[in-house]
Amino acid sequence: MARFTFKLPDIGEGISEAEIVAWHVKVGERVEEDQQVADMMTDKATVEMESPVSGIVVELAGEVGDQVSIGAALVVIETDADVSAEEAPALRVDEPAELKAAPARAEQVEVAQQYEAENPGVEEVVTSSPSPLRGEGQGEGDASTSVPPGNPAQPLAPPLSPEGEREKKSVLASPAVRARATDLGVDLSQIKAEGDRIRHSDLDAFLRYRGAQGYHAPHAANARADEAIKVIGMRRRIAENMAASKRAIPHFTYVDEIDVTALEAMRADLNANRGGRPKLTLLPLLIVAICKTIPAFPMLNARYDDEAGVVTRHGSVHLGMATQTDAGLTVPVIRDAQDRNVWQLATEIVRLAEAARANKLAPNEMGGGTLTVTSLGPLGGIATTPVINRPEVAIIGPNKIVERPIFVGDEIVRAKLMNLSISCDHRVVDGWDAASFVQALRKYLETPVLLFAN
């Protein structure tokens, strides 16, 4: 036997530590060479750690949410190329129960069916794993025993009431229905099923009928139980960044209304003739408008180094695109957005969004942005006050498009209107600058043919 210490390798320039966001192994489990053992998150990306050796896991560096320094022990593995079957770890507890008990499945079903035939009126139960109990008639290691439901010290079924000479029937219902009935204190044998088994609709009908008679479920739960969730991984990064941004940056938000009727008509025409190109949303058109407007407002395409007291105004637009994922909000960056046409932007938006949701973004696709756009799409609401993606100095938020009547001269016409929000760092950007930028942006969005003019 030999112990191998797998130390956290250098996973990026300037990275001194990483956070454990997921373990894929447990102490006592066997791990194979190149098997994924952990996910580690840095400020730039989540990195999958793979074991360089095979063996038994004997130590782990800590719990999910802990920080591990580069070069510190991550996993300790006991290696031995000749591990025998007796020394191998037990089957993992998170494997499906049907896999653990597969050899005995056929015998269990047969025994359960025989038990049901001999005990009419009692719900059938087929165990998914060997019974740990031994009793009369059971041999050592008998793995095909069906255990009758209920407490062995009590009758298998409640005694019939004096009036209840009716025949008890086997109750068929899904586990979800059974769990809900248990929570509500409802005896499933009292419910009449519309089909071959009791469903949620049957349970609902029963509750409505009994409720009309003044019945109250004794164990009904109207509120979910409290749940404590540790703030780790991407959620913790978001919390830290947003707190630092609001703490350090004096935000202000400017909102204006833009008529996008012509823009939406042009977008529909482009989509109708797009061929094999991706379908256009509003976002690539908005990005083109931003890139055409920003040269006159360089103070918005900038990054502010608080410690050095230096604002860097960038010539290229490296545009951050706020993207919602299962892990939280991620901001992939479209590099040199000013050099891409509307179709190239649409393709890049789809690619980055898919990579973000699959947690496959490269480190250079997650940082270095100079300006960010955040959009809630159809959920955009009337107006937003987005939080700046520090150390950038501005963030733009298009809101929901709505149809409303407006005056054009003396006539009332139907128009598609959208509020556009921009939050700025007041240390660097003045309110006049933000308002002037949006007014210049409005020209391109309300006269969209200018988007394709040099």
Buried (B, 14 or more C-beta within 10 A) or exposed (E): EEEBEBBBEEBBEEBEBBBBBBBBBEEEBBBEEEBBBBBBBBBBBBBEBBBEBBBBBEBBBEEBEEBBEBEBBBBBBBBEEEBEEEEEBEEEEEEEEEEBBEEBBEBBBEBBEEBBEEBEBBBBBBBBEBBEEEEEEEEEEBEBBBBBEBEEEEEEBEEEEEEEEEEBEEBBBEEEBBEBBEEBEBEBBEBEBEEEEBBEEBBEBBBEEBEEEEEEBEEEEEEEEEEEEEEBBBBBBBEEBBEEBEEBBEBBBBBBBBBBBBBBEBBEEBEEEEEEBBEBBBBBBBBBBBBBBBEEBEBBBBBBEEEEEEBEBBEEBBBBBBBBBEBEBBBBBBBEBBEBEBBBBBBBBBBBBEBBBEBEBEBEBBBBBBBBBBBBEEEBEEBBBBBBBBBBBBBBBBBBBEEEEEEEEEEEEEBBBBBBBBBBBBEBBEEEBBEBBBEBBBEBBBEBEEBEEE
